[in-house]
Amino acid sequence: MPGIGAAERDRRLYEPIARDALPELNIRLLESFLAVAAAGDITRAATLLHLTRQTLSAQIRQLERTLGAVLLVRGSHGTQLTDAGRELATGAQALVDGWVELAERVNRVAGQRINRLRVVCCPCRTTPFLIRVADGLEAAVPGLQVDLVSVRTMPEGVRALESGRADAGFGWLPLDGTRLRHTVIGSEPWVATVSRDHRFAEHDALVLAELAADPVVLPAIFVSDSVERGWVGTLRPDRALRDPAVLDVEDGPIIAARRQGIWLAPESMARRHADSGSRVLPVADAPPIDAVVMWTDRAPKALVDELVSTVQGVAA
């Protein structure tokens, strides 16, 4: 520092300034907090993040200590954000996304090739399938790292893709209202999951008209409200749009097993969630639904093609 004495230079170097007081944030802690904020429940968020509840709770406490603020209030009705938590949730996603984008730009400028594919998924009981896909893809492309980006619903997955947090993912048609590209990887029938003591349990198959008198729930696999309404109108033509409710994937099988309603879902999803207390029945006159791999324009096309090939091999 030319033009000043040694004492003044030392004072300026070591004198605290306002920015020095800013907390040193850990991006991973912010991602964990955002998962809890979106899920509304620490246990559910821990499952999505593949963490134990204790580990996730410890991460949230560490973030609260770093910021000097209580972010969550845990009660009998789940986890609620405090005012400070809502303020953090408002800006944290942009901060995380910006950091990821900046890190990738720095890597590119440094001449380093990031051989990575970030794949959106709803884990739940699809975890074995996802692991086989990720392992198969990494085996097919030496040096590739597959990162699974957990979401709860299709709209969350679309947001992750369109915001740049992920490159590709799995979904269901139609993708109306999105900017995503896609390849169909299979066409599936809708099936009904009922409890073993339901009046339909001994049937070999059902038709939509038989379901009219029962509460029905659908999984949250639709990319938008308009797509949801379209499928509701197809599967429940004689009922108001408020019925069925569209719920998280894991809620439907529980409702069916507890005899609170019928769960309608694509066959592969329903059978992955089936247990000994339920029966899965074909719905003969429901039109099929197409499963897809979807991706953004920014995704590396060669890796997307390899992902499609791997998924088809695992599903075969």
Sine and cosine of phi, psi and omega as CSV:
sin_phi,cos_phi,sin_psi,cos_psi,sin_omega,cos_omega
0.00,0.00,1.00,0.00,-0.07,-1.00
-0.91,0.41,0.50,-0.87,0.11,-0.99
1.00,0.05,0.03,1.00,0.03,-1.00
-0.76,-0.65,0.40,-0.91,0.00,-1.00
-0.97,0.25,0.22,-0.98,-0.03,-1.00
-0.88,0.47,-0.64,0.77,-0.03,-1.00
-0.91,0.42,-0.69,0.73,0.01,-1.00
-0.92,0.39,-0.61,0.79,0.02,-1.00
-0.89,0.47,-0.71,0.70,0.01,-1.00
-0.89,0.45,-0.63,0.78,0.00,-1.00
-0.88,0.48,-0.70,0.72,-0.02,-1.00
-0.92,0.39,-0.59,0.81,-0.02,-1.00
-0.92,0.40,-0.60,0.80,-0.15,-0.99
-0.95,-0.31,-0.07,1.00,0.04,-1.00
-0.96,0.26,0.80,-0.60,0.02,-1.00
-0.89,0.46,0.63,-0.78,0.14,-0.99
-0.87,-0.50,0.18,-0.98,-0.12,-0.99
-0.83,0.55,-0.67,0.74,-0.07,-1.00
-0.91,0.42,-0.48,0.87,0.03,-1.00
-0.88,0.48,-0.41,0.91,-0.04,-1.00
-0.99,0.12,-0.12,0.99,0.00,-1.00
-0.92,0.39,0.61,-0.79,0.00,-1.00
-0.93,0.36,0.51,-0.86,0.07,-1.00
-1.00,0.04,0.99,-0.12,-0.11,-0.99
-0.99,0.14,0.62,-0.79,0.08,-1.00
-0.99,-0.17,0.87,-0.50,-0.06,-1.00
-0.86,0.51,-0.62,0.79,0.01,-1.00
-0.88,0.47,-0.61,0.79,0.04,-1.00
-0.91,0.41,-0.62,0.78,0.04,-1.00
-0.89,0.45,-0.66,0.75,0.03,-1.00
-0.88,0.47,-0.65,0.76,0.03,-1.00
-0.91,0.42,-0.67,0.74,0.04,-1.00
-0.87,0.49,-0.69,0.72,0.00,-1.00
-0.89,0.45,-0.58,0.81,0.05,-1.00
-0.90,0.44,-0.66,0.75,0.03,-1.00
-0.92,0.38,-0.66,0.75,0.01,-1.00
-0.87,0.48,-0.65,0.76,-0.01,-1.00
-0.96,0.29,-0.63,0.78,-0.06,-1.00
-0.98,0.20,-0.47,0.88,-0.05,-1.00
0.95,0.31,0.23,0.97,-0.06,-1.00
-0.31,-0.95,0.76,-0.65,-0.06,-1.00
-0.93,0.37,-0.64,0.77,-0.01,-1.00
-0.89,0.45,-0.71,0.71,0.01,-1.00
-0.89,0.45,-0.70,0.72,0.00,-1.00
-0.89,0.45,-0.63,0.78,0.02,-1.00
-0.88,0.48,-0.64,0.77,0.04,-1.00
-0.89,0.45,-0.69,0.72,-0.01,-1.00
-0.91,0.42,-0.54,0.84,-0.04,-1.00
-1.00,-0.01,-0.02,1.00,-0.04,-1.00
0.87,0.49,0.64,0.77,0.05,-1.00
-0.86,-0.50,0.31,-0.95,0.18,-0.98
-0.98,0.21,0.37,-0.93,0.02,-1.00
-0.88,0.48,-0.62,0.78,-0.02,-1.00
-0.89,0.45,-0.66,0.75,0.01,-1.00
-0.91,0.42,-0.70,0.72,-0.02,-1.00
-0.91,0.41,-0.66,0.75,0.03,-1.00
-0.87,0.50,-0.64,0.77,0.02,-1.00
-0.91,0.42,-0.61,0.79,0.03,-1.00
-0.90,0.44,-0.67,0.74,0.01,-1.00
-0.90,0.43,-0.67,0.75,0.03,-1.00
-0.89,0.46,-0.63,0.78,0.03,-1.00
-0.90,0.44,-0.67,0.74,0.03,-1.00
-0.90,0.43,-0.65,0.76,0.03,-1.00
-0.89,0.46,-0.65,0.76,0.04,-1.00
-0.91,0.41,-0.64,0.77,-0.01,-1.00
-0.88,0.47,-0.68,0.73,-0.05,-1.00
-1.00,0.06,-0.27,0.96,-0.05,-1.00
0.93,0.36,0.56,0.83,-0.04,-1.00
-0.53,-0.85,0.58,-0.82,0.12,-0.99
-0.99,0.17,0.82,-0.57,-0.07,-1.00
-0.98,-0.22,-0.50,0.87,-0.09,-1.00
-0.76,-0.66,0.55,-0.83,0.14,-0.99
-0.87,-0.49,0.85,-0.52,-0.06,-1.00
-0.99,-0.16,0.83,-0.56,-0.03,-1.00
-0.66,-0.75,-0.15,-0.99,-0.04,-1.00
-0.93,0.37,-0.34,0.94,-0.03,-1.00
-0.97,-0.24,0.43,0.90,0.03,-1.00
0.98,-0.21,-0.34,-0.94,-0.07,-1.00
-0.96,-0.28,0.82,-0.57,-0.01,-1.00
-0.93,-0.37,0.61,-0.80,0.09,-1.00
-0.98,0.20,0.67,-0.75,0.18,-0.98
-0.97,0.23,0.06,-1.00,0.07,-1.00
-0.86,0.51,-0.66,0.75,0.03,-1.00
-0.91,0.42,-0.63,0.78,0.02,-1.00
-0.90,0.43,-0.66,0.75,0.03,-1.00
-0.90,0.43,-0.61,0.79,0.02,-1.00
-0.91,0.42,-0.66,0.75,0.02,-1.00
-0.91,0.40,-0.68,0.74,-0.02,-1.00
-0.88,0.47,-0.53,0.85,-0.03,-1.00
-0.89,0.46,-0.62,0.78,-0.09,-1.00
-0.95,-0.32,-0.22,0.98,-0.14,-0.99
-0.93,0.37,-0.60,0.80,-0.05,-1.00
-0.89,0.45,-0.67,0.74,0.03,-1.00
-0.89,0.45,-0.59,0.81,0.03,-1.00
-0.91,0.42,-0.71,0.71,0.01,-1.00
-0.90,0.44,-0.74,0.67,-0.01,-1.00
-0.87,0.49,-0.65,0.76,-0.01,-1.00
-0.91,0.42,-0.61,0.79,0.01,-1.00
-0.92,0.38,-0.68,0.73,0.03,-1.00
-0.88,0.48,-0.71,0.70,0.00,-1.00
-0.90,0.44,-0.67,0.75,0.00,-1.00
-0.90,0.44,-0.69,0.72,-0.01,-1.00
-0.87,0.49,-0.64,0.77,0.01,-1.00
-0.93,0.36,-0.62,0.79,0.04,-1.00
-0.90,0.44,-0.67,0.74,0.02,-1.00
-0.88,0.48,-0.68,0.73,0.02,-1.00
-0.88,0.47,-0.66,0.75,-0.01,-1.00
-0.91,0.41,-0.68,0.73,0.02,-1.00
-0.89,0.46,-0.58,0.81,0.00,-1.00
-0.97,0.24,-0.04,1.00,0.04,-1.00
0.99,0.14,0.27,0.96,0.00,-1.00
-0.99,-0.10,0.72,-0.70,0.00,-1.00
-1.00,-0.04,0.87,-0.49,0.02,-1.00
-1.00,0.07,0.96,-0.27,-0.02,-1.00
-0.99,-0.11,0.98,0.19,-0.12,-0.99
-0.60,-0.80,0.59,-0.81,0.11,-0.99
-0.77,-0.64,0.84,-0.55,0.00,-1.00
-0.98,-0.17,0.88,-0.48,-0.14,-0.99
-0.91,-0.42,0.85,-0.53,0.04,-1.00
-0.95,0.30,0.65,-0.76,0.03,-1.00
-0.43,-0.90,0.41,-0.91,0.18,-0.98
-0.96,-0.27,0.99,-0.16,-0.18,-0.98
-0.84,0.54,-0.96,0.28,-0.04,-1.00
0.68,0.73,-0.76,-0.65,-0.01,-1.00
-1.00,-0.05,0.22,0.98,0.07,-1.00
-1.00,0.05,0.03,1.00,-0.10,-1.00
-0.80,0.60,-0.74,0.67,0.01,-1.00
-0.84,0.54,-0.65,0.76,0.03,-1.00
-0.89,0.45,-0.71,0.70,-0.03,-1.00
-0.90,0.43,-0.62,0.78,0.02,-1.00
-0.90,0.43,-0.67,0.74,0.02,-1.00
-0.89,0.45,-0.65,0.76,0.02,-1.00
-0.90,0.43,-0.75,0.66,-0.03,-1.00
-0.89,0.46,-0.71,0.71,0.00,-1.00
-0.90,0.43,-0.66,0.75,0.00,-1.00
-0.90,0.43,-0.63,0.78,-0.02,-1.00
-0.93,0.36,-0.67,0.74,0.02,-1.00
-0.92,0.40,-0.55,0.84,0.06,-1.00
-0.94,0.35,-0.57,0.82,-0.03,-1.00
-0.97,0.24,-0.44,0.90,-0.03,-1.00
-0.83,-0.56,1.00,-0.02,-0.02,-1.00
-0.81,0.58,0.70,-0.71,0.01,-1.00
1.00,0.05,-0.10,0.99,0.00,-1.00
-0.98,0.19,0.62,-0.78,0.14,-0.99
-0.90,-0.43,0.83,-0.56,0.04,-1.00
-0.98,-0.20,0.87,-0.50,0.05,-1.00
-0.96,-0.27,0.81,-0.58,0.03,-1.00
-1.00,-0.03,0.85,-0.53,-0.02,-1.00
-0.98,-0.20,0.95,-0.32,-0.12,-0.99
-0.98,0.18,0.72,-0.69,0.12,-0.99
-0.69,-0.72,0.25,-0.97,-0.02,-1.00
-0.99,-0.11,-0.50,0.87,-0.13,-0.99
-0.66,-0.75,0.26,-0.97,0.06,-1.00
-0.87,0.50,-0.72,0.69,0.03,-1.00
-0.84,0.54,-0.61,0.79,0.06,-1.00
-0.90,0.44,-0.64,0.77,0.03,-1.00
-0.89,0.45,-0.67,0.74,0.03,-1.00
-0.89,0.45,-0.67,0.74,0.02,-1.00
-0.88,0.47,-0.64,0.77,0.02,-1.00
-0.89,0.45,-0.64,0.77,0.02,-1.00
-0.94,0.35,-0.75,0.66,-0.10,-1.00
-0.95,0.30,-0.36,0.93,0.05,-1.00
-1.00,0.08,-0.17,0.99,-0.02,-1.00
1.00,-0.05,0.06,1.00,0.01,-1.00
-0.97,0.24,-0.25,0.97,0.00,-1.00
-0.56,-0.83,0.33,-0.95,-0.05,-1.00
-0.97,-0.23,-0.60,0.80,-0.09,-1.00
-0.49,-0.87,0.19,-0.98,0.00,-1.00
-0.16,-0.99,-0.05,-1.00,0.00,-1.00
-0.92,-0.38,0.60,-0.80,-0.01,-1.00
-0.33,-0.94,-0.25,-0.97,-0.07,-1.00
-0.71,-0.71,0.57,-0.82,0.03,-1.00
-0.99,0.14,0.42,-0.91,0.00,1.00
-1.00,0.10,0.34,-0.94,0.04,-1.00
-0.97,-0.25,0.53,0.85,-0.03,-1.00
-0.80,0.60,0.66,-0.75,0.06,-1.00
1.00,0.07,0.02,1.00,0.05,-1.00
-0.94,-0.35,0.19,-0.98,0.07,-1.00
-0.96,-0.29,0.41,0.91,-0.14,-0.99
-1.00,-0.02,0.54,-0.84,0.17,-0.99
-1.00,-0.03,0.31,-0.95,-0.03,-1.00
-0.37,-0.93,0.34,-0.94,0.15,-0.99
-0.74,-0.68,0.77,-0.64,0.02,-1.00
-0.95,0.30,0.77,-0.63,0.01,-1.00
-0.94,-0.35,-0.05,1.00,0.04,-1.00
0.15,-0.99,0.44,-0.90,0.06,-1.00
-0.89,-0.45,0.79,-0.61,-0.14,-0.99
-0.84,-0.55,0.54,-0.84,0.13,-0.99
-0.98,0.18,0.42,-0.91,0.19,-0.98
-0.99,0.17,0.61,-0.79,0.06,-1.00
-0.75,-0.66,0.37,-0.93,0.00,-1.00
-0.94,-0.34,0.77,-0.64,0.09,-1.00
-0.98,-0.21,0.82,-0.57,-0.01,-1.00
-0.75,-0.66,0.33,-0.95,0.06,-1.00
-0.95,0.32,0.35,-0.94,-0.04,-1.00
-0.90,0.44,-0.40,0.92,0.00,-1.00
-0.97,-0.23,0.23,0.97,0.07,-1.00
-0.94,0.33,0.46,-0.89,-0.03,-1.00
-0.90,0.44,-0.34,0.94,0.04,-1.00
-1.00,-0.01,-0.07,1.00,-0.20,-0.98
-0.87,0.49,-0.48,0.88,-0.03,-1.00
-1.00,-0.02,0.00,1.00,0.03,-1.00
-0.96,0.26,0.44,-0.90,0.10,-0.99
-1.00,0.03,-0.44,0.90,0.01,-1.00
-0.33,-0.94,0.25,-0.97,0.01,-1.00
-0.77,-0.63,0.23,-0.97,0.20,-0.98
-0.83,-0.55,0.35,-0.94,-0.11,-0.99
-0.85,0.53,-0.60,0.80,-0.03,-1.00
-0.87,0.49,-0.52,0.85,0.00,-1.00
-0.93,0.37,-0.36,0.93,-0.06,-1.00
-1.00,0.02,-0.07,1.00,-0.17,-0.99
-0.87,0.49,-0.51,0.86,-0.08,-1.00
-1.00,0.04,-0.13,0.99,-0.09,-1.00
-0.97,-0.24,0.54,-0.84,0.22,-0.98
-0.89,0.46,0.67,-0.74,-0.02,-1.00
-0.75,-0.66,0.63,-0.78,0.09,-1.00
-0.84,-0.55,0.51,-0.86,0.04,-1.00
-0.88,-0.48,0.46,-0.89,0.08,-1.00
-0.97,0.26,0.39,-0.92,-0.04,-1.00
-0.99,0.12,0.95,0.32,-0.07,-1.00
-0.91,-0.42,0.21,0.98,-0.07,-1.00
-0.98,-0.19,0.65,-0.76,-0.12,-0.99
-0.97,0.22,-0.28,0.96,-0.06,-1.00
-0.38,-0.92,0.24,-0.97,0.03,-1.00
-0.89,0.46,-0.61,0.79,-0.04,-1.00
-0.92,0.38,-0.63,0.78,0.06,-1.00
-0.91,0.41,-0.65,0.76,0.05,-1.00
-0.86,0.51,-0.73,0.68,-0.02,-1.00
-0.88,0.47,-0.60,0.80,0.02,-1.00
-0.88,0.47,-0.70,0.71,0.01,-1.00
-0.94,0.33,-0.60,0.80,0.05,-1.00
-0.87,0.49,-0.69,0.73,0.02,-1.00
-0.89,0.45,-0.51,0.86,0.03,-1.00
-0.97,0.24,-0.68,0.74,-0.10,-0.99
-1.00,0.02,-0.38,0.93,-0.01,-1.00
-0.73,-0.69,0.87,0.49,-0.16,-0.99
-0.89,0.45,-0.40,0.92,-0.07,-1.00
-0.97,-0.24,0.19,0.98,-0.04,-1.00
-0.88,-0.48,0.39,-0.92,0.04,-1.00
-0.91,0.40,0.43,-0.90,-0.05,-1.00
-0.91,0.41,-0.32,0.95,0.04,-1.00
-0.96,0.29,-0.18,0.98,0.07,-1.00
-0.79,-0.61,0.89,-0.46,0.32,0.95
-1.00,-0.05,0.29,-0.96,0.19,-0.98
-0.97,0.23,0.56,-0.83,0.08,-1.00
-0.97,-0.26,0.88,-0.47,-0.17,-0.99
-0.84,-0.54,0.19,-0.98,0.11,-0.99
-0.84,0.55,0.43,-0.90,-0.11,-0.99
-0.82,0.57,-0.65,0.76,-0.12,-0.99
-0.97,0.22,-0.23,0.97,-0.06,-1.00
-0.98,0.20,-0.56,0.83,-0.06,-1.00
-0.85,0.53,-0.76,0.65,0.00,-1.00
-0.87,0.49,-0.55,0.83,0.01,-1.00
-0.93,0.38,-0.68,0.73,0.03,-1.00
-0.88,0.48,-0.68,0.74,0.02,-1.00
-0.91,0.42,-0.71,0.70,-0.04,-1.00
-0.90,0.43,-0.49,0.87,0.00,-1.00
-1.00,-0.02,0.15,0.99,0.09,-1.00
0.90,0.44,0.52,0.85,0.01,-1.00
-0.99,-0.16,-0.07,1.00,0.00,-1.00
0.23,-0.97,-0.03,-1.00,0.02,-1.00
-0.95,-0.32,0.70,-0.71,0.02,-1.00
-0.98,-0.19,0.88,-0.47,0.09,-1.00
-0.99,-0.16,0.78,-0.63,-0.04,-1.00
-0.41,-0.91,0.34,-0.94,0.16,-0.99
-0.85,0.53,0.53,-0.85,-0.16,-0.99
-0.85,0.53,-0.71,0.70,-0.06,-1.00
-0.89,0.46,-0.64,0.77,0.03,-1.00
-0.91,0.42,-0.71,0.70,-0.04,-1.00
-0.89,0.45,-0.67,0.74,-0.05,-1.00
-0.95,0.31,-0.49,0.87,0.08,-1.00
-0.92,0.40,-0.48,0.88,-0.03,-1.00
-0.99,-0.13,-0.06,1.00,-0.08,-1.00
-0.92,0.40,0.56,-0.83,0.12,-0.99
-0.71,-0.71,-0.02,-1.00,-0.10,-0.99
-0.92,0.38,-0.26,0.97,-0.03,-1.00
-1.00,-0.04,0.10,0.99,-0.08,-1.00
-0.72,-0.69,0.32,-0.95,0.14,-0.99
-0.83,-0.55,0.62,-0.79,0.02,-1.00
-0.94,-0.34,0.88,-0.48,-0.12,-0.99
-0.87,-0.50,0.72,-0.69,0.09,-1.00
-0.88,0.47,0.56,-0.83,0.12,-0.99
-0.95,-0.31,0.98,-0.21,-0.27,-0.96
-0.88,0.47,-0.58,0.81,-0.11,-0.99
-0.97,-0.26,0.21,0.98,0.07,-1.00
-0.99,0.11,0.73,-0.68,0.02,-1.00
-0.92,0.40,0.51,-0.86,-0.02,-1.00
-0.94,0.35,0.31,-0.95,0.06,-1.00
-0.86,-0.50,0.68,-0.73,-0.07,-1.00
-1.00,-0.02,0.79,-0.61,0.12,-0.99
-1.00,0.00,0.60,-0.80,-0.08,-1.00
-0.69,-0.73,0.39,-0.92,0.38,-0.92
-1.00,-0.09,0.77,-0.63,-0.02,-1.00
-0.86,-0.52,0.46,-0.89,-0.04,-1.00
-0.42,-0.91,0.19,-0.98,0.00,-1.00
-0.98,-0.18,0.21,-0.98,0.05,-1.00
-0.89,0.46,-0.42,0.91,-0.04,-1.00
-0.99,0.16,-0.25,0.97,-0.07,-1.00
-0.93,0.36,0.60,-0.80,0.05,-1.00
-0.93,0.37,0.91,-0.41,-0.15,-0.99
-0.87,0.50,-0.61,0.79,-0.01,-1.00
-0.88,0.47,-0.63,0.77,0.02,-1.00
-0.95,0.32,-0.59,0.81,0.06,-1.00
-0.89,0.46,-0.69,0.72,0.03,-1.00
-0.87,0.50,-0.65,0.76,0.02,-1.00
-0.92,0.38,-0.59,0.81,0.06,-1.00
-0.88,0.47,-0.72,0.69,0.02,-1.00
-0.86,0.52,-0.72,0.70,0.00,-1.00
-0.88,0.47,-0.66,0.76,-0.01,-1.00
-0.92,0.39,-0.69,0.73,0.02,-1.00
-0.87,0.49,-0.70,0.72,0.00,-1.00
-0.89,0.45,-0.59,0.80,0.04,-1.00
-0.94,0.35,-0.64,0.76,0.00,-1.00
-0.93,0.37,-0.62,0.78,-0.05,-1.00
-0.97,0.25,-0.34,0.94,-0.08,-1.00
-0.91,0.41,0.00,0.00,0.00,0.00
